[in-house]
Amino acid sequence: MNRFFLALPVAFVLAVSAAPAQKGPTVPETVIFEPGVEFTNPDDQHLKLNIARPKTGDGPFPCVLFIHGGGFRAGKREGYDGQIIRMAEKGYVAVTASYRLAPKYPFPAAIHDTKAAVRWLRANAKKYNIDPDRIGVTGGSAGGHLAQFLAVTGDVKEFEGDGGNPELSSKVKCVVNVYGPSDFTKSYGKSVDAAEVLPLFLGGNLEKARAAHIKASPLYWVTPNAAPTLCIHGTEDKYVAHEQAVWLVDKLKAANVEAELLTLEGAGHGFKGKDAETAEKAMIAFFDKQLKK
């Protein structure tokens, strides 16, 4: 089974696999959980999201969009249900969204869909008690790439697509990128199966589709307008090399963008145990700093 960008959609692998998917997540009394809300319908795909929000409190609340991984061709939004419920307990409206998958829908379809999700959140901010000026994004692996792409292309019209609410912005306030790739042109030879997976997403290998590899790489879209960024990456990642995060953070800092890199020594792709706890704690602290008043 190919696992480039790991089919696990969860950034921190905490508690989300405790119950069979068909039973749904455990929802505490303090949280409202609403699954299966359609936010866009490209090519009759009826893309949906799951929403968790505080049952009480004044609001409007900061919002975080979670984007699942799976090598751009697999994974499900439900993998983040446990995480968005925990975020709701901490005073966030948290959302996990589906997007179109390769190879049927190659780049930039997933970009269009995640941007449509951000615009939908702004369009429905009043209904769900969201502060439209405090929307962050996170994701693991392929989801980390898509989250980072949102953070560096908020003002690039060519990636907006036609997924609805075109009058609204797809900009995000900040991003937590968990072992997401930043430069596809340097993935080959450094990832155990990039050569098998990337051509499905980008329409060919590096030799045949170099322009797409560059265009789809967040590293090449960094400007001073990029959103504040936290990258979390393990040194023993065999699917997305740790250096991908180093390059990105260095370039963001050079552009005078607030950027941090949390390196987990010895961690691979898909955090477990103490690494998962450290990563989640860092993510929450970063969002609290960037999104809470």
Residue frames relative to the residue before (quaternion, step in Angstrom):
aa qw qx qy qz dx dy dz
M 1.0000 0.0000 0.0000 0.0000 0.00 0.00 0.00
N 0.3909 -0.7251 0.5138 0.2396 3.57 -0.78 0.97
R 0.0804 -0.8328 0.5478 0.0017 3.54 -0.88 0.92
F 0.2449 0.7619 -0.5641 0.2031 3.60 1.05 0.55
F 0.8037 0.0663 -0.1504 0.5719 3.55 -0.76 1.15
L 0.4387 -0.7660 0.3989 0.2482 3.54 1.28 0.58
A 0.4417 -0.7161 0.4799 0.2486 3.53 -0.77 1.04
L 0.5123 0.6158 -0.4406 0.4053 3.59 1.20 -0.25
P 0.2863 -0.7936 0.5110 0.1646 3.61 -0.60 1.05
V 0.6231 0.5935 -0.3291 0.3887 3.56 1.23 -0.28
A 0.4712 -0.6989 0.4633 0.2736 3.56 -0.80 1.01
F 0.8464 0.1983 -0.0593 0.4906 3.56 0.82 -0.86
V 0.3321 -0.7883 0.4754 0.2055 3.60 1.29 0.10
L 0.4234 0.6785 -0.4877 0.3500 3.55 0.64 1.13
A 0.9001 -0.0442 0.0106 0.4333 3.53 -0.79 1.09
V 0.5696 0.6523 -0.3900 0.3130 3.62 1.11 -0.36
S 0.7137 0.4308 -0.2727 0.4803 3.59 1.15 -0.33
A 0.3608 0.7755 -0.4634 0.2316 3.57 1.24 0.23
A 0.7961 0.2155 -0.1033 0.5560 3.60 1.02 -0.74
P 0.5931 -0.5574 0.4289 0.3919 3.58 -1.14 0.55
A 0.6065 -0.6133 0.3667 0.3486 3.55 -0.99 0.88
Q 0.6612 0.5435 -0.3271 0.4004 3.55 0.96 -0.84
K 0.6422 0.5254 -0.3288 0.4510 3.61 1.15 -0.44
G 0.4076 -0.7237 0.4683 0.3014 3.57 1.19 -0.38
P 0.6218 -0.5739 0.3899 0.3634 3.55 -1.26 0.31
T 0.5109 -0.5943 0.5136 0.3492 3.52 -1.30 0.31
V 0.1253 -0.8123 0.5690 0.0265 3.56 -0.68 1.12
P 0.3454 -0.7529 0.5178 0.2139 3.62 -0.59 1.07
E 0.6787 -0.5150 0.3489 0.3904 3.55 -1.27 0.40
T 0.6706 0.5359 -0.2899 0.4233 3.57 1.15 -0.61
V 0.7172 0.4351 -0.2161 0.4995 3.59 1.31 -0.21
I 0.2417 -0.7077 0.6422 0.1683 3.52 -1.19 0.70
F 0.0671 -0.8005 0.5955 -0.0010 3.59 -0.70 1.11
E 0.0118 -0.8063 0.5893 -0.0504 3.55 -0.67 1.15
P 0.1125 -0.8257 0.5507 0.0478 3.62 -0.28 1.18
G 0.8305 0.3384 -0.1753 0.4063 3.53 -1.33 0.23
V 0.3589 0.7194 -0.5129 0.3012 3.58 0.98 0.83
E 0.3428 -0.7561 0.5167 0.2094 3.61 -0.56 1.10
F 0.1143 -0.8205 0.5579 0.0485 3.58 -0.87 0.94
T 0.7873 -0.0318 -0.0034 0.6157 3.59 1.22 -0.27
N 0.1852 -0.8064 0.5559 0.0793 3.58 -1.16 0.51
P 0.0708 0.8175 -0.5661 0.0786 3.60 0.53 1.14
D 0.8515 0.0247 -0.0425 0.5221 3.55 -0.95 0.91
D 0.6086 -0.6009 0.3299 0.3996 3.57 1.07 0.83
Q 0.3872 0.7456 -0.4562 0.2932 3.60 1.07 0.75
H 0.2397 -0.8219 0.4944 0.1502 3.62 1.27 -0.20
L 0.0469 0.8331 -0.5466 0.0706 3.57 0.61 1.12
K 0.1418 -0.8187 0.5562 0.0170 3.53 -0.92 0.98
L 0.1789 -0.7542 0.6185 0.1291 3.50 -1.36 0.26
N 0.3206 -0.6965 0.6053 0.2138 3.52 -1.34 0.40
I 0.1532 -0.8077 0.5681 0.0387 3.57 -0.93 0.94
A 0.0434 -0.7576 0.6508 0.0264 3.54 -1.06 0.87
R 0.0793 0.8084 -0.5768 0.0863 3.59 -0.85 0.94
P 0.6125 -0.5613 0.3988 0.3883 3.56 -1.17 0.48
K 0.4547 -0.6909 0.4926 0.2708 3.58 -1.00 0.82
T 0.7862 0.1677 -0.0884 0.5882 3.57 1.14 -0.63
G 0.4896 0.6423 -0.4913 0.3262 3.55 -1.27 0.25
D 0.6042 -0.6216 0.3793 0.3236 3.52 -1.14 0.65
G 0.1178 -0.7974 0.5771 0.1313 3.57 0.78 -1.00
P 0.5140 -0.0339 -0.8193 -0.2518 1.49 -2.45 -0.15
F 0.4298 -0.7358 0.4828 0.2020 3.52 -1.11 0.81
P 0.5298 -0.5647 0.5007 0.3870 3.57 -1.21 0.36
C 0.2492 -0.7831 0.5609 0.0999 3.55 -1.16 0.63
V 0.0822 -0.7744 0.6249 0.0546 3.56 -1.12 0.72
L 0.2305 -0.7516 0.6085 0.1083 3.53 -0.93 1.03
F 0.1768 -0.7753 0.6022 0.0707 3.58 -0.83 1.07
I 0.1282 -0.7994 0.5862 0.0306 3.57 -0.85 1.04
H 0.3783 -0.7689 0.4730 0.2048 3.57 -0.56 1.16
G 0.4144 -0.6793 0.5481 0.2575 3.53 -1.32 0.40
G 0.2657 0.7679 -0.5624 0.1534 3.53 -1.33 -0.23
G 0.6144 -0.6020 0.3490 0.3719 3.57 1.06 0.70
F 0.5810 -0.6130 0.3474 0.4074 3.59 1.20 0.56
R 0.7415 0.3848 -0.2200 0.5037 3.60 1.23 0.04
A 0.7646 0.2237 -0.1361 0.5890 3.58 1.28 0.00
G 0.5523 0.6128 -0.4547 0.3356 3.54 -1.31 -0.15
K 0.1681 -0.7810 0.5966 0.0766 3.55 -1.24 0.55
R 0.5927 -0.5922 0.4152 0.3544 3.54 -1.11 0.67
E 0.5927 0.6136 -0.3614 0.3762 3.59 1.08 -0.70
G 0.5329 0.6412 -0.4020 0.3785 3.59 1.20 -0.38
Y 0.7145 0.4190 -0.2455 0.5036 3.57 1.22 -0.43
D 0.3504 0.7673 -0.4892 0.2217 3.62 1.20 0.09
G 0.6639 0.5109 -0.3094 0.4500 3.58 0.87 -0.91
Q 0.6690 0.5103 -0.2958 0.4523 3.54 0.98 -0.88
I 0.6852 0.4724 -0.3188 0.4535 3.62 0.85 -0.83
I 0.6047 0.5357 -0.3604 0.4663 3.59 1.11 -0.55
R 0.6477 0.4991 -0.3235 0.4761 3.60 0.96 -0.77
M 0.6367 0.5140 -0.3331 0.4686 3.60 1.04 -0.70
A 0.6251 0.5348 -0.3398 0.4558 3.59 1.02 -0.75
E 0.6244 0.5368 -0.3323 0.4599 3.56 1.08 -0.70
K 0.7073 0.4375 -0.2458 0.4978 3.57 1.21 -0.50
G 0.6760 -0.5512 0.2845 0.3979 3.56 1.20 0.39
Y 0.5727 0.5597 -0.3932 0.4518 3.58 1.17 0.57
V 0.3211 -0.6044 0.6616 0.3065 3.48 -1.40 0.24
A 0.0328 -0.8242 0.5644 -0.0340 3.58 -0.53 1.16
V 0.1208 -0.8147 0.5666 -0.0251 3.52 -0.91 1.03
T 0.0751 -0.7622 0.6389 0.0721 3.57 -1.10 0.69
A 0.1257 -0.8482 0.5144 -0.0117 3.56 -0.61 1.19
S 0.4146 -0.6678 0.5606 0.2605 3.54 -1.23 0.58
Y 0.0556 -0.7711 0.6311 0.0632 3.55 -1.29 0.30
R 0.6174 -0.5595 0.3964 0.3855 3.57 -1.22 0.41
L 0.3000 -0.7977 0.5122 0.1064 3.53 -0.99 0.96
A 0.4845 -0.6186 0.5409 0.3001 3.52 -1.30 0.56
P 0.5924 -0.0906 -0.7856 -0.1540 1.56 -2.37 0.81
K 0.4777 0.6711 -0.4565 0.3363 3.63 1.17 -0.20
Y 0.7916 0.1532 -0.0672 0.5877 3.56 1.01 -0.82
P 0.1042 -0.8242 0.5553 0.0390 3.61 0.04 1.24
F 0.7366 -0.3543 0.3254 0.4754 3.53 -1.37 -0.03
P 0.6496 -0.1946 -0.7312 -0.0743 1.63 -1.96 1.62
A 0.1971 0.8231 -0.5203 0.1139 3.64 1.10 0.48
A 0.6723 0.4977 -0.3068 0.4540 3.59 0.88 -0.91
I 0.6048 0.5403 -0.3464 0.4715 3.58 1.12 -0.67
H 0.6446 0.5236 -0.3175 0.4577 3.58 0.88 -0.93
D 0.6925 0.5007 -0.2845 0.4345 3.57 0.92 -0.93
T 0.6793 0.4727 -0.3068 0.4702 3.59 0.90 -0.82
K 0.6213 0.5114 -0.3434 0.4843 3.59 1.10 -0.60
A 0.6179 0.5317 -0.3394 0.4693 3.57 1.06 -0.71
A 0.6235 0.5419 -0.3378 0.4510 3.58 1.07 -0.72
V 0.6516 0.5012 -0.3191 0.4716 3.59 0.96 -0.83
R 0.6578 0.4992 -0.3182 0.4656 3.58 0.92 -0.85
W 0.6255 0.5374 -0.3334 0.4568 3.59 1.03 -0.78
L 0.6274 0.5346 -0.3388 0.4537 3.58 0.99 -0.79
R 0.6609 0.4851 -0.3105 0.4811 3.58 0.98 -0.79
A 0.6572 0.5218 -0.3144 0.4439 3.59 0.97 -0.84
N 0.7669 0.3223 -0.1617 0.5309 3.58 1.15 -0.66
A 0.2532 0.8176 -0.4869 0.1742 3.56 1.26 0.40
K 0.6738 0.5002 -0.3090 0.4475 3.58 0.88 -0.89
K 0.6502 0.5382 -0.3178 0.4321 3.59 0.93 -0.87
Y 0.7941 0.2986 -0.1423 0.5099 3.57 0.93 -0.93
N 0.4778 -0.7102 0.4128 0.3115 3.59 1.28 0.36
I 0.3475 0.7307 -0.4895 0.3252 3.55 1.00 0.98
D 0.3422 -0.6754 0.6051 0.2461 3.54 -1.14 0.67
P 0.3376 -0.7902 0.4692 0.2035 3.64 -0.32 1.17
D 0.6535 0.5018 -0.3142 0.4716 3.59 1.25 -0.25
R 0.7297 0.3551 -0.2242 0.5397 3.57 1.29 -0.02
I 0.2973 0.7353 -0.5413 0.2792 3.55 0.49 1.27
G 0.0759 -0.7867 0.6124 0.0136 3.55 -0.77 1.10
V 0.2220 -0.7732 0.5826 0.1162 3.56 -1.28 0.23
T 0.0247 0.7823 -0.6222 0.0159 3.53 -1.17 0.64
G 0.1078 0.7795 -0.6142 0.0599 3.54 -1.29 0.26
G 0.3432 -0.7350 0.5490 0.2016 3.52 -1.26 0.39
S 0.8469 0.1283 -0.1106 0.5040 3.54 -1.05 0.86
A 0.8033 0.0073 0.0173 0.5953 3.64 -0.50 -1.08
G 0.6297 0.5277 -0.3250 0.4683 3.56 1.10 -0.68
G 0.6082 0.5398 -0.3442 0.4693 3.57 1.14 -0.60
H 0.6211 0.5305 -0.3291 0.4738 3.55 1.07 -0.75
L 0.6895 0.4801 -0.2890 0.4589 3.58 0.83 -0.97
A 0.6230 0.5265 -0.3332 0.4729 3.57 1.06 -0.73
Q 0.6751 0.4884 -0.2943 0.4681 3.57 0.91 -0.91
F 0.6190 0.5453 -0.3470 0.4462 3.57 1.04 -0.72
L 0.6101 0.5302 -0.3443 0.4775 3.57 1.06 -0.71
A 0.6922 0.5164 -0.2752 0.4225 3.55 0.95 -0.91
V 0.7564 0.3663 -0.2114 0.4990 3.61 1.13 -0.51
T 0.7540 0.3512 -0.2115 0.5132 3.62 1.21 -0.16
G 0.2198 0.8223 -0.5014 0.1553 3.59 1.11 0.58
D 0.7659 0.3180 -0.1728 0.5315 3.56 1.17 -0.56
V 0.5210 0.6185 -0.4163 0.4156 3.60 1.23 0.46
K 0.3279 -0.8161 0.4447 0.1693 3.55 -0.12 1.34
E 0.6138 0.5969 -0.3644 0.3663 3.60 1.00 -0.68
F 0.7049 0.4553 -0.2691 0.4726 3.61 1.19 -0.38
E 0.4570 0.7218 -0.4372 0.2813 3.60 1.23 -0.02
G 0.2564 -0.7711 0.5424 0.2132 3.60 0.98 -0.73
D 0.4630 -0.6680 0.5026 0.2947 3.57 -1.27 -0.27
G 0.2792 0.8215 -0.4522 0.2066 3.55 1.05 0.84
G 0.7273 -0.4382 0.2455 0.4677 3.57 1.16 0.39
N 0.8367 0.1932 -0.1732 0.4824 3.53 -1.31 0.50
P 0.0965 0.8580 -0.5008 0.0613 3.62 0.91 0.88
E 0.6102 0.5738 -0.3556 0.4146 3.57 1.19 -0.42
L 0.6747 0.4908 -0.2845 0.4722 3.60 1.25 -0.31
S 0.5307 -0.6523 0.4570 0.2897 3.55 -1.23 0.55
S 0.3028 -0.7313 0.5800 0.1929 3.56 -1.20 0.60
K 0.3611 0.7406 -0.4933 0.2789 3.59 1.22 0.30
V 0.1923 -0.7507 0.6189 0.1283 3.54 -1.20 0.64
K 0.5562 -0.6457 0.4282 0.3006 3.54 -1.19 0.64
C 0.7870 -0.1013 0.1082 0.5989 3.58 1.10 -0.72
V 0.2015 -0.7821 0.5806 0.1031 3.55 -1.30 0.29
V 0.1370 -0.7154 0.6740 0.1232 3.52 -1.25 0.63
N 0.1271 -0.8132 0.5679 -0.0083 3.52 -0.41 1.33
V 0.1052 -0.8166 0.5673 0.0165 3.57 -0.42 1.25
Y 0.8261 -0.2641 0.0710 0.4928 3.55 -0.41 1.36
G 0.3090 0.7332 -0.5363 0.2816 3.54 0.82 1.06
P 0.4943 -0.6656 0.4678 0.3062 3.62 -1.02 0.70
S 0.2486 -0.7815 0.5566 0.1328 3.56 -1.12 0.68
D 0.7994 0.1469 -0.0620 0.5792 3.61 1.12 -0.57
F 0.2655 -0.8038 0.5162 0.1301 3.56 -0.19 1.30
T 0.5937 0.5890 -0.3821 0.3931 3.61 1.07 -0.53
K 0.7453 0.3591 -0.2059 0.5227 3.58 1.22 -0.43
S 0.4333 0.7071 -0.4536 0.3264 3.58 1.22 0.38
Y 0.6192 0.5672 -0.3485 0.4164 3.57 1.05 -0.73
G 0.7915 0.2560 -0.2241 0.5077 3.54 -0.89 1.00
K 0.7158 0.3909 -0.2426 0.5253 3.58 1.25 -0.31
S 0.7120 0.3334 -0.2169 0.5786 3.57 1.30 -0.27
V 0.5545 -0.6728 0.3768 0.3129 3.55 -0.88 0.92
D 0.8342 0.0698 -0.0654 0.5431 3.62 1.05 -0.44
A 0.2020 0.7926 -0.5441 0.1869 3.59 1.06 0.67
A 0.6483 0.5488 -0.3240 0.4165 3.57 0.96 -0.84
E 0.6809 0.4663 -0.2863 0.4868 3.55 1.18 -0.48
V 0.7543 0.4255 -0.2034 0.4568 3.57 0.98 -0.87
L 0.6645 0.5499 -0.3306 0.3830 3.60 0.79 -0.95
P 0.6348 0.5306 -0.3667 0.4254 3.65 0.88 -0.69
L 0.6054 0.5553 -0.3601 0.4421 3.61 1.13 -0.53
F 0.7066 0.4496 -0.2491 0.4863 3.56 1.07 -0.76
L 0.8007 0.3372 -0.1284 0.4783 3.56 1.01 -0.86
G 0.5635 -0.6639 0.3613 0.3334 3.57 1.25 0.25
G 0.8015 -0.0681 0.0290 0.5934 3.57 1.18 0.43
N 0.5859 -0.5663 0.4284 0.3906 3.55 -1.26 0.17
L 0.7579 -0.3964 0.2521 0.4527 3.57 -1.29 0.02
E 0.6442 0.5292 -0.3217 0.4488 3.58 1.04 -0.75
K 0.7540 0.3986 -0.2120 0.4771 3.58 0.91 -0.90
A 0.8140 0.1903 -0.0623 0.5452 3.60 1.05 -0.69
R 0.0825 0.8371 -0.5350 0.0784 3.58 0.90 0.91
A 0.6352 0.5451 -0.3444 0.4251 3.59 0.92 -0.84
A 0.6603 0.4983 -0.3087 0.4694 3.59 0.99 -0.80
H 0.6147 0.5462 -0.3447 0.4527 3.59 1.05 -0.72
I 0.6694 0.4801 -0.2947 0.4842 3.57 0.98 -0.83
K 0.6798 0.5140 -0.2908 0.4349 3.56 0.84 -1.00
A 0.7162 0.4495 -0.2455 0.4742 3.58 1.06 -0.74
S 0.5946 0.5935 -0.3551 0.4100 3.61 1.25 -0.11
P 0.4478 -0.7145 0.4633 0.2725 3.62 -0.58 1.06
L 0.5639 0.6326 -0.3847 0.3660 3.59 1.06 -0.69
Y 0.7282 0.4512 -0.2410 0.4562 3.58 0.98 -0.84
W 0.6662 0.4694 -0.3083 0.4906 3.58 1.29 0.05
V 0.4046 0.7235 -0.4734 0.2979 3.59 1.23 0.15
T 0.0934 0.7481 -0.6511 0.0874 3.55 -0.96 1.02
P 0.6751 -0.4683 0.3520 0.4484 3.60 -1.22 0.03
N 0.6193 0.5558 -0.3385 0.4393 3.60 1.27 -0.23
A 0.4394 0.7066 -0.4551 0.3170 3.60 1.25 -0.06
A 0.5206 -0.6506 0.4632 0.3019 3.56 -1.16 0.61
P 0.6239 -0.5237 0.4176 0.4026 3.60 -1.14 0.54
T 0.1452 -0.8380 0.5253 -0.0263 3.53 -0.84 1.08
L 0.0696 -0.7285 0.6777 0.0716 3.52 -1.19 0.74
C 0.1224 -0.7654 0.6290 0.0594 3.57 -0.81 1.04
I 0.0862 -0.7665 0.6354 0.0362 3.56 -1.01 0.88
H 0.1377 0.8131 -0.5376 0.1757 3.57 -0.53 1.17
G 0.3611 -0.7311 0.5433 0.1997 3.55 -1.09 0.77
T 0.5318 -0.6605 0.4335 0.3049 3.56 -1.09 0.68
E 0.7348 0.3973 -0.2276 0.5004 3.60 1.20 -0.44
D 0.2941 0.7701 -0.5089 0.2480 3.57 1.14 0.61
K 0.2124 -0.8084 0.5415 0.0904 3.59 -0.60 1.15
Y 0.6791 0.4949 -0.2840 0.4618 3.58 1.24 -0.21
V 0.7505 0.0362 -0.0441 0.6583 3.56 1.17 -0.64
A 0.3829 -0.7658 0.4658 0.2236 3.58 -0.35 1.22
H 0.6021 -0.5892 0.4165 0.3420 3.55 -1.10 0.80
E 0.6090 0.5848 -0.3542 0.4022 3.59 1.03 -0.70
Q 0.5415 0.6145 -0.4060 0.4054 3.60 1.16 -0.45
A 0.6680 0.4771 -0.2927 0.4904 3.59 1.03 -0.76
V 0.6165 0.5530 -0.3420 0.4440 3.58 1.02 -0.79
W 0.6566 0.5132 -0.3121 0.4561 3.60 0.86 -0.96
L 0.6825 0.5081 -0.2946 0.4349 3.55 0.87 -0.97
V 0.6815 0.4827 -0.2943 0.4647 3.58 0.83 -0.97
D 0.6346 0.5289 -0.3327 0.4548 3.60 0.98 -0.80
K 0.6861 0.4778 -0.2928 0.4640 3.58 0.92 -0.89
L 0.6217 0.5318 -0.3388 0.4647 3.59 1.04 -0.73
K 0.6625 0.4984 -0.3041 0.4692 3.58 0.93 -0.88
A 0.6344 0.5306 -0.3265 0.4576 3.57 1.04 -0.76
A 0.6877 0.4391 -0.2654 0.5137 3.57 1.20 -0.56
N 0.4947 -0.6887 0.3964 0.3518 3.56 1.34 0.23
V 0.4258 0.6559 -0.4864 0.3897 3.56 1.09 0.82
E 0.4982 -0.6419 0.4872 0.3200 3.58 -0.96 0.83
A 0.1571 0.7965 -0.5616 0.1599 3.58 -0.62 1.11
E 0.0670 -0.7856 0.6151 0.0037 3.54 -1.06 0.86
L 0.1560 -0.7568 0.6251 0.1100 3.55 -1.23 0.54
L 0.1303 -0.7537 0.6415 0.0593 3.53 -0.78 1.11
T 0.1227 -0.8031 0.5825 0.0263 3.55 -0.45 1.26
L 0.1664 -0.7758 0.6030 0.0822 3.55 -0.81 1.03
E 0.3417 -0.7801 0.4938 0.1756 3.55 -0.30 1.32
G 0.8429 0.1783 -0.1582 0.4824 3.53 -0.88 1.03
A 0.5482 0.6275 -0.3984 0.3833 3.59 1.24 -0.11
G 0.3224 -0.7473 0.5524 0.1800 3.54 -1.11 0.72
H 0.7055 -0.4135 0.3527 0.4549 3.54 -1.21 -0.60
G 0.7394 0.2298 -0.2125 0.5961 3.57 -0.25 1.28
F 0.1666 -0.8394 0.5111 0.0807 3.55 0.08 1.29
K 0.0863 -0.7826 0.6159 0.0271 3.53 -1.19 0.70
G 0.8466 0.2307 -0.1337 0.4606 3.52 -1.29 0.33
K 0.8512 -0.0554 0.0739 0.5167 3.52 -0.91 -1.00
D 0.6169 0.5417 -0.3479 0.4528 3.60 1.05 -0.69
A 0.6470 0.5144 -0.3177 0.4645 3.59 0.98 -0.83
E 0.6539 0.5124 -0.3090 0.4630 3.56 0.98 -0.84
T 0.6475 0.5180 -0.3109 0.4645 3.57 0.96 -0.89
A 0.6696 0.5092 -0.2976 0.4515 3.57 0.92 -0.94
E 0.6804 0.4808 -0.3077 0.4597 3.59 0.85 -0.89
K 0.6314 0.5333 -0.3331 0.4538 3.57 0.97 -0.80
A 0.6620 0.5009 -0.2979 0.4712 3.58 0.99 -0.87
M 0.6307 0.5377 -0.3325 0.4500 3.57 1.01 -0.81
I 0.6819 0.4869 -0.2935 0.4603 3.57 0.83 -0.98
A 0.6461 0.5221 -0.3208 0.4551 3.59 0.96 -0.85
F 0.6547 0.5113 -0.3112 0.4617 3.57 1.00 -0.81
F 0.6744 0.4751 -0.2990 0.4797 3.59 0.90 -0.87
D 0.6118 0.5389 -0.3546 0.4578 3.60 1.02 -0.72
K 0.6699 0.5048 -0.2938 0.4584 3.57 0.94 -0.89
Q 0.7600 0.4171 -0.2075 0.4531 3.56 0.87 -0.98
L 0.8139 0.3339 -0.1241 0.4591 3.58 0.98 -0.81
K 0.6832 0.4621 -0.3081 0.4742 3.60 1.09 -0.45
K 0.4974 -0.6787 0.4563 0.2895 3.55 -0.94 0.91
